[in-house]
Amino acid sequence: MKRAPFQVLVLGTGSHAGKSLLAAGFCRILSDRGFSVAPFKAQNMALNSAVTDEGLEMGRAQWLQALAARVRPQARMNPVLLKPQRGKGSQLVLMGRSQGIFSTRAYFKRWPAVARQAQRAWASLAAEHEALVLEGAGSPAEVNLAHRDLANLETARFSKAPFVLVADIERGGSFAALTGTLALLPSWLRQRCLGVIFNKFRGDLSLMDPGLAWLRRRGIKPLGVLPWMDGLALEEEDSLGLPASVPRTAHGALRVQALRLAHLSNFNDLMPLQEEAGVQMDWVKPGQERPRPHLLVLPGSKDSLADLAELRRSGEAERIRRWAAQGTWVLGLCGGFQILGSSLNDPLGVDHGRRGAKALGLGLLDVQTSMGRGKVLALRRFKAATRLGRLELSGYEIHHGRTSAGPTARVEAEGPVGQALLVSDGAGVWGTYLHGILDEAPFRRAFLGALARAQGRRWRGGGVDRAQGREQSLDRWAAHLAKHLDLSFLPRRTP
């Protein structure tokens, strides 16, 4: 009979406490110790997603955790992904495939069947691996949702896993958050607590000693305090982790602005620019007054029609057109690519939520987009002769849009079925469906080099490929956890 796998469930006192990265760190440590380990999160609510080798969709956090575990990312590691759409409910992605947009009440009617499917996904992973690192969502102490808490209470019930509880000390109130959360947990779960972790501490660690002693006197085991760690090139799960700007000291840096759209998705596409030497990267709100940049980026959007309308209401649409005419380069990624075109049409309401929704785009690219019912999900890697040179392009597609190019558009790269994947106006406006196209240094540097020449500037890049930076950061993060936490609950190989 196969031995049951080791399991640990990472719970948090709230969103952005650090659950996802803590789980990734545990995955890397267990992998380093020689275990076959896999991540699992029963239900995720996020607009940051990734595509598997099979062309299925999963949460970006579990994708990162799978890389940390050195296993192939699979949709069953995140069987339920909810992609919220403001005022319309959420798109339900079940085992990697979109099921449509559901209101909260409609989703709750499906919840029992969804929960059973999540449990089957967990059981299949448990049957194949020696260790599982499970992640909760938000807080497990939301008493109004306890009867439908798939990611926390339901996962704890069917997995029977012990848990660690992490709090974000930077936000304040961490002692109250930890003790209050434990007090509100059902007794059957509270007794499985392995200990608590304070995350994102800045300052003198000795200042925590009285508080840790206070916890011990109350029967709560502190597992340690994690100091803040700079320079981690690891993807955040949601926009709570989105920086306003990344300061640079280099004189004459390329100024890049990315629009913080209301329906922003896959914002990790911009991480390579945040990390690139000689680039000043800022996130800005539509309509915000600011100086003209060298490059303006329209990132991914879960509802490009709604974000296009906001660009017009805020005056940003006219600013984009004016700046493009003045020499600013513009790059649209996925939904941003659609917005740059001449028209958007959603006849079935699959993206916008209202049948027949349509609008004129910004008209900076001669492309037209119509939303289809089926979602395009694909990994891409191919060589293309672009005006930047012959380059290997790579990335992934996640979109409902079907985009066709008109006669004045320059199609720089096409997909296997003729879908335009990289389009330009032959000057300074670019659009692409490839999430992650900036991750690899050759394309990014060719693009930024051409941009700098067009602006009459000298520029030399210094960033690494995202895959390389990610691996280095995972190793640094795992070493950071091992240094500052009591990890005796994680198993080691016996001789």
Secondary structure by P-SEA (a helix, b strand, c coil): cccccbbbbbbcccccccaaaaaaaaaaaaaaaccbbbbbbcccccccccccccbbbbbaaaaaaaaaaccccccccccbbbbbcccccccccccccccccccaaaaaaaaaaaaaaaaaaaaaaaacccbbbbbbccccccccccccccccaaaaaaacccbbbbbcccccaaaaaaaaaaaaccaaaaaaccbbbbcccccccccaaaaaaaaaaaccccccccccccccccccccccccccbbbbcccccbbbbbbbcccccccccccccccccccbbbbbccccccccccbbbbcccccaaaaaaaaaaaaaaaaaaaaaaabbbbbbcaaaaaaacccccccccccccccbbbbbccccccbbbbbccbbbbbcccccccccccccccccccccccccccccccccccccccccccbbbccccbbbbccccccccaaaaaaaaaaaaaaacbbbbbbbccaaaaaaaaaaaaaaaaaacccccccccccc
